[in-house]
Amino acid sequence: MQKRLIHFLCSDVRPFEEWIKSDFDKVLSGEIISKEISGNVCCAEINFKNTKIYNMLIEDDDEYYETCCEVDTKELRQLIDEWCDKVREFKMSITTKPPHRQA
């Protein structure tokens, strides 16, 4: 489960943050019943209660469905916010530090 979630956050949420957040928000607000999204590596089936995440790079059909990661949609939406905030904080910390000088 952790691998699939990490792939989703790193490969799909990071580059498509606003679009993915918007789709989660539409489902959670009831604007739409469900939404299927696909990014660079993962496909996610977003429903109000749960979201299923699949690795699209897996070619074997049985393995594709067996390795599905199911997460509470509200918790995942909160995790996406936290993940994106931490990535931005990290990027800021490495771009604002002065270069290391040797004595």
Contacts in CASP RR format, 6 or more apart in sequence:
PFRMAT RR
TARGET T0000
AUTHOR 0000-0000-0000
METHOD contacts of the structure
MODEL  1
MQKRLIHFLCSDVRPFEEWIKSDFDKVLSGEIISKEISGNVCCAEINFKN
TKIYNMLIEDDDEYYETCCEVDTKELRQLIDEWCDKVREFKMSITTKPPH
RQA
1 69 0 8 1.000
4 42 0 8 1.000
4 53 0 8 1.000
4 54 0 8 1.000
4 55 0 8 1.000
4 67 0 8 1.000
4 68 0 8 1.000
4 69 0 8 1.000
5 53 0 8 1.000
5 69 0 8 1.000
5 71 0 8 1.000
7 41 0 8 1.000
7 42 0 8 1.000
7 55 0 8 1.000
8 41 0 8 1.000
8 42 0 8 1.000
8 44 0 8 1.000
8 53 0 8 1.000
8 69 0 8 1.000
9 79 0 8 1.000
9 80 0 8 1.000
9 83 0 8 1.000
11 39 0 8 1.000
11 40 0 8 1.000
11 41 0 8 1.000
11 42 0 8 1.000
12 20 0 8 1.000
12 37 0 8 1.000
12 39 0 8 1.000
12 40 0 8 1.000
12 41 0 8 1.000
12 42 0 8 1.000
12 44 0 8 1.000
13 20 0 8 1.000
13 80 0 8 1.000
13 83 0 8 1.000
13 84 0 8 1.000
14 84 0 8 1.000
14 87 0 8 1.000
15 40 0 8 1.000
16 39 0 8 1.000
17 80 0 8 1.000
17 84 0 8 1.000
19 37 0 8 1.000
20 37 0 8 1.000
20 80 0 8 1.000
21 77 0 8 1.000
21 80 0 8 1.000
21 81 0 8 1.000
23 35 0 8 1.000
23 37 0 8 1.000
23 46 0 8 1.000
24 46 0 8 1.000
24 51 0 8 1.000
24 73 0 8 1.000
24 76 0 8 1.000
24 77 0 8 1.000
24 80 0 8 1.000
25 31 0 8 1.000
25 77 0 8 1.000
26 32 0 8 1.000
26 35 0 8 1.000
27 33 0 8 1.000
27 34 0 8 1.000
27 35 0 8 1.000
27 46 0 8 1.000
27 47 0 8 1.000
27 48 0 8 1.000
27 73 0 8 1.000
28 48 0 8 1.000
28 73 0 8 1.000
28 74 0 8 1.000
28 77 0 8 1.000
30 48 0 8 1.000
33 47 0 8 1.000
33 48 0 8 1.000
34 45 0 8 1.000
34 46 0 8 1.000
34 47 0 8 1.000
34 48 0 8 1.000
35 45 0 8 1.000
35 46 0 8 1.000
36 43 0 8 1.000
36 44 0 8 1.000
36 45 0 8 1.000
36 46 0 8 1.000
37 43 0 8 1.000
37 44 0 8 1.000
37 46 0 8 1.000
38 44 0 8 1.000
38 56 0 8 1.000
39 56 0 8 1.000
41 55 0 8 1.000
41 56 0 8 1.000
41 57 0 8 1.000
42 53 0 8 1.000
42 54 0 8 1.000
42 55 0 8 1.000
42 56 0 8 1.000
43 53 0 8 1.000
43 54 0 8 1.000
43 56 0 8 1.000
44 51 0 8 1.000
44 52 0 8 1.000
44 53 0 8 1.000
44 54 0 8 1.000
45 51 0 8 1.000
45 52 0 8 1.000
45 54 0 8 1.000
46 73 0 8 1.000
47 73 0 8 1.000
48 73 0 8 1.000
49 72 0 8 1.000
49 73 0 8 1.000
50 70 0 8 1.000
50 71 0 8 1.000
50 72 0 8 1.000
50 73 0 8 1.000
51 70 0 8 1.000
51 71 0 8 1.000
51 72 0 8 1.000
51 73 0 8 1.000
51 76 0 8 1.000
52 68 0 8 1.000
52 69 0 8 1.000
52 70 0 8 1.000
53 68 0 8 1.000
53 69 0 8 1.000
53 70 0 8 1.000
53 71 0 8 1.000
54 64 0 8 1.000
54 65 0 8 1.000
54 67 0 8 1.000
54 68 0 8 1.000
54 69 0 8 1.000
55 64 0 8 1.000
55 67 0 8 1.000
58 64 0 8 1.000
58 67 0 8 1.000
71 79 0 8 1.000
END
